[in-house]
Amino acid sequence: MKSTAIAPSNIAFIKYWGKKDEVLRLPENGSISMNLSNLLTTTTVEFNSSARKDSVTINGVQEPNDGNRAIKHLDRVRNLANLSQKAKVVTINNFPSGTGLSSSSSGFAALSLAGAKAAGLSLSEKELSILARQGSGSACRSIPDGFVEWLDGVTSETSYSRSLYPPDYWSIADVVAIVSVGKKDVSSAEGQKLVNSSPFFPVRRSHMPQKINKMKEILKEKNFQTFGELLEAEALELHAIMITSIPSLIYWTPGTLKIMKLVKKWRSEGLSVYFTINTGQDIHLICEKPNIKNIVTKLKEIEEVKNIIINYPSIGARLTQNHLF
């Protein structure tokens, strides 16, 4: 059976870094995110009894099977469905991979939904979120709609994501500035293994529950200034942990840092915009919709900006009949 799914990447307002369990991908803390309308992965999966081996093609490139994370994830689907057939997988991202835009989030969310459907499984949203998490932790946040909380569970069954608010709850936008299309030197999966080497990580871990509750209160009130201040401080704290790990993780490029400084300057001039950064070099500028045009105009004047992608809050993973093969 063949099935195709589309899943959004997401931007975490309160982020996670580090895992309590590497195998199950249980995070050190919960997180809160927003799904993004224009950072999308489309994946088609077909199980076939005549296929001798799995085949995975991403953005037109045939991936090697040895150690392939997508094939390991297909094995999870096969185990759930009691299925032995090999699969053909074709995936397309409409944005750069490996630059800090969470392509693994959208990728494994799409693979989970398409794979489960192609295998004949009928999984609930919670079950799909749990499955996606095992492929890539933050992929569990790309399953539900809109504004999402990833619960800080201590078991596989209690660590999943749920929707806090639908996409149309708050009229904000995420303007992504692409400053490099090259992949980062150290993957997020490898970088997180260094988290306990930072002397500041215990401090971060101790106040995360309070920070998550604070963000949930702000989302309820929709106070953009308070939201932006917490959003920006959280991103800087996360990268402080990375920078002070051993060895240090410095994902920023000169373009990243330039935009960070300019955002502060623009804000001092009256433009309400805040930045956040995932584990990479590309930077997300969060604003209210009336300010999008002004921000895009300013970004276009910056030499280091290679591309600009405007996102709104989005629905989560969904099925489509537009197959890739």
Summary of the structure (lengths in Angstrom):
residues: 325
radius of gyration: 19.1
end to end distance: 12.5
largest distance: 63.9
contacts: 1143
relative contact order: 0.20
helix: 40%
strand: 26%
